[in-house]
Amino acid sequence: MKKGIKILLALNAIMFLVLAGLFFLAETYPFHPGDPLFALQSTAESSRVKLAKDPEKRVEMSFDLVERRLADLAMVNKPEKVQPAVAAFDHVLTQAIVSLQSVSETEAPVFYEEVQTLLLRVDLVLGSIEEK
């Protein structure tokens, strides 16, 4: 019986460490598109957004991820990192648009204004990538 309890405690500790690690990755985002562990970080970030219960909070978190990926795209300095950065940006932008559809009609105009501003920044970043 004691062996079973030890195994159960060990599994709980491992699960806690894994969840803490994923939360750490979602908060600190140390990896960028093209890095080996970026997929794990991206999964942690997306999961964190999906766990938000409030639709407005989910949209805010989604657009925070869009801002992160746009910053990653702006900082690309190697041609081989452009494609992963664009794919990551496209993925989070698609998720943000889907989450925007769940917002009430009274809150939507505020977010649409933010989208307009975001699109201007996207245009600037894409223009700078074309020049490189």
C-alpha positions as CSV (number, residue, x, y, z in Angstrom):
1,M,0.0,0.0,0.0
2,K,2.8,2.4,0.8
3,K,4.4,1.8,-2.6
4,G,1.2,2.7,-4.3
5,I,1.0,6.0,-2.4
6,K,4.6,6.8,-3.2
7,I,4.0,6.2,-6.9
8,L,0.8,8.4,-6.8
9,L,2.7,11.2,-5.1
10,A,5.6,10.9,-7.6
11,L,3.1,11.1,-10.5
12,N,1.4,14.2,-8.9
13,A,4.8,15.9,-8.4
14,I,5.7,15.2,-12.1
15,M,2.4,16.5,-13.3
16,F,2.8,19.6,-11.2
17,L,6.3,20.2,-12.5
18,V,5.1,19.8,-16.1
19,L,2.2,22.2,-15.6
20,A,4.5,24.7,-13.9
21,G,6.9,24.4,-16.8
22,L,4.2,25.0,-19.3
23,F,2.9,28.0,-17.4
24,F,6.5,29.4,-17.2
25,L,6.8,29.0,-21.0
26,A,3.5,30.7,-21.6
27,E,4.4,33.6,-19.4
28,T,8.1,34.2,-20.4
29,Y,8.0,33.1,-24.0
30,P,11.8,32.5,-24.2
31,F,11.7,30.7,-27.6
32,H,11.0,32.1,-31.0
33,P,9.6,30.6,-34.2
34,G,12.2,28.2,-35.6
35,D,13.6,27.3,-32.2
36,P,13.4,23.6,-31.3
37,L,11.1,24.1,-28.3
38,F,8.9,26.8,-29.8
39,A,6.1,24.2,-30.6
40,L,5.9,23.3,-26.9
41,Q,5.8,27.0,-25.9
42,S,3.2,27.7,-28.6
43,T,1.0,24.9,-27.3
44,A,1.3,26.2,-23.7
45,E,0.3,29.7,-24.8
46,S,-2.6,28.5,-26.9
47,S,-3.8,26.3,-24.0
48,R,-3.6,29.2,-21.6
49,V,-5.8,31.3,-23.9
50,K,-8.4,28.5,-24.3
51,L,-8.6,28.1,-20.5
52,A,-9.8,31.7,-20.1
53,K,-13.6,31.6,-19.4
54,D,-14.4,35.2,-20.1
55,P,-14.7,35.8,-23.9
56,E,-13.3,39.4,-23.6
57,K,-10.3,38.1,-21.7
58,R,-9.8,35.3,-24.2
59,V,-9.7,37.9,-27.0
60,E,-7.3,40.1,-25.1
61,M,-5.0,37.2,-24.5
62,S,-5.3,36.1,-28.1
63,F,-4.2,39.5,-29.4
64,D,-1.4,39.6,-26.9
65,L,-0.1,36.4,-28.6
66,V,-0.6,38.1,-32.0
67,E,1.6,41.0,-30.7
68,R,4.3,38.5,-29.6
69,R,4.4,36.8,-32.9
70,L,4.4,40.1,-34.7
71,A,7.4,41.1,-32.6
72,D,9.0,37.8,-33.5
73,L,8.4,38.5,-37.1
74,A,9.9,41.9,-36.9
75,M,13.0,40.6,-35.2
76,V,13.7,37.9,-37.8
77,N,17.3,38.3,-39.0
78,K,17.9,35.1,-40.9
79,P,16.1,34.1,-44.1
80,E,15.4,30.6,-42.9
81,K,13.5,31.9,-39.8
82,V,11.0,34.0,-41.9
83,Q,8.8,31.1,-42.8
84,P,8.4,29.7,-39.3
85,A,7.7,33.2,-38.0
86,V,5.1,33.9,-40.6
87,A,3.4,30.5,-39.9
88,A,3.4,31.2,-36.2
89,F,1.9,34.7,-36.8
90,D,-0.7,33.3,-39.1
91,H,-1.7,30.6,-36.6
92,V,-2.2,33.0,-33.7
93,L,-4.0,35.6,-35.9
94,T,-6.4,32.9,-37.0
95,Q,-7.0,32.0,-33.4
96,A,-7.6,35.6,-32.4
97,I,-10.1,36.1,-35.2
98,V,-12.0,33.0,-34.1
99,S,-12.0,34.2,-30.4
100,L,-13.2,37.6,-31.6
101,Q,-16.4,36.0,-32.9
102,S,-17.4,35.0,-29.4
103,V,-17.4,38.5,-28.1
104,S,-20.8,40.3,-27.5
105,E,-21.9,42.9,-30.1
106,T,-21.5,45.7,-27.6
107,E,-17.8,44.9,-26.9
108,A,-16.9,44.0,-30.5
109,P,-16.4,47.6,-31.7
110,V,-13.6,48.2,-29.2
111,F,-11.7,45.1,-30.4
112,Y,-12.3,46.0,-34.0
113,E,-10.5,49.3,-33.4
114,E,-7.6,47.4,-31.9
115,V,-7.6,45.2,-35.0
116,Q,-7.3,48.2,-37.3
117,T,-4.3,49.5,-35.3
118,L,-2.8,46.0,-35.4
119,L,-3.2,45.8,-39.2
120,L,-1.3,49.0,-39.6
121,R,1.6,47.6,-37.6
122,V,1.4,44.3,-39.5
123,D,1.7,46.3,-42.8
124,L,4.8,48.1,-41.4
125,V,6.5,44.9,-40.3
126,L,5.8,43.1,-43.6
127,G,7.1,46.1,-45.5
128,S,10.3,45.9,-43.5
129,I,10.7,42.2,-44.1
130,E,10.4,42.7,-47.8
131,E,13.2,45.2,-47.7
132,K,15.6,42.8,-46.1
